[in-house]
Amino acid sequence: MNPTAAILLIGDEILSGRTQDTNGNHLAKRLTDMGIDLREIRVVPDEQGRIVAAVNALKGRYTHVFTSGGIGPTHDDITADAIAAAFGVGIDVREDARAILASNYTDPEDLNGMRLRMARIPDGATLIDNPVSRAPGFSLGNVHVMAGVPAVFTAMVESLLPGLIGGAPMRSVSVRIEQPEGQVAEPLAALAKAFPDVSIGSYPFVQNGVFGTNLVARSTDETLLKQVEAHLLTIC
């Protein structure tokens, strides 16, 4: 059985449509490569109570919870406080995090009070390296807290994932047919029943006025996947 995961995206800007999330998509692909099964993605606003509730709901359900957003220097960056509250631990500026931040500035006065917010780490957490802007993320229990800026998030993911244990990578095959979804629903249902350990889906499209369907099968078992692919090709 593969480890499982959830992604928690934090930020009013995502919910308002001002920012289009790419972090969830990037991490979903990386987790698939590692054999960590992503089961859920949630989006919550910059409200501590909502973040705490979501973290508490997810951390007991999945092997890993990955968060994105809300660990910067501004007043609405409240994720670190929310994680501390969810685990019932204290939070303060930590000396190792402060030293990492200080390496960014030639003038010590540039490390002002607001920037020091990025060195506030919940008690008991371990740091996640950030080679882009230096301000670290952190892991507490099975919750991994990372920045929302895509370039920084991606770098943090690459720092974090090698230390996690994965499982069997999920593989997929896709067969494109120029038939509407309803026309292939019956044989597809029979195939899904015959191969319960393979996830089989159909995804309709319209191109140049032609209705078609992409048939996709996913499994960690390559032998079963090849068998299902052979059956999918007969539906064409």
CORJO-V448640 format. One record per backbone hydrogen bond with DSSP energy under -1.0 kcal/mol. NH is the residue of the N-H (numbers start at 1). CO is the residue of the C=O. Records with the same first field share a line. If there is no record, write none. Layout:
NH = CO, CO
This chain:
5 = 37
6 = 64
7 = 40
8 = 66
9 = 42
10 = 68
11 = 44
15 = 11
16 = 12
19 = 13
26 = 22
27 = 23
28 = 24
29 = 25
30 = 26
31 = 27
32 = 28
33 = 29
34 = 30
35 = 31
36 = 31
37 = 3
39 = 5
42 = 7
44 = 9
47 = 45
51 = 47
52 = 48
53 = 49
54 = 50
55 = 51
56 = 52
57 = 53
58 = 54
59 = 55
61 = 58
62 = 58
64 = 4
65 = 142
66 = 6
67 = 144
68 = 8
69 = 146
77 = 74
78 = 76
79 = 70
82 = 78
83 = 79
84 = 80
85 = 81
86 = 82
87 = 83
89 = 84
92 = 121
94 = 119
98 = 94
99 = 95
100 = 96
101 = 97
102 = 98
103 = 99
104 = 101
105 = 102
110 = 107
111 = 108
112 = 110
116 = 112
117 = 114
118 = 115
119 = 116
120 = 117
121 = 92
123 = 90
125 = 122
126 = 139
128 = 137
134 = 130
135 = 133
137 = 128
138 = 145
139 = 126
140 = 143
143 = 140
144 = 65
145 = 138
146 = 67
153 = 149
154 = 150
155 = 151
156 = 152
157 = 153
158 = 154
159 = 155
160 = 156
161 = 157
163 = 160
164 = 161
167 = 34
170 = 32
171 = 219
173 = 217
175 = 215
177 = 213
179 = 177
183 = 180
184 = 181
188 = 184
189 = 185
190 = 186
191 = 187
192 = 188
193 = 189
194 = 190
195 = 191
198 = 195
199 = 218
201 = 216
203 = 214
205 = 212
207 = 210
210 = 207
212 = 205
213 = 177
214 = 203
215 = 175
216 = 201
217 = 173
218 = 199
219 = 171
225 = 221
226 = 222
227 = 223
228 = 224
229 = 225
230 = 226
231 = 227
232 = 228
233 = 229
235 = 232
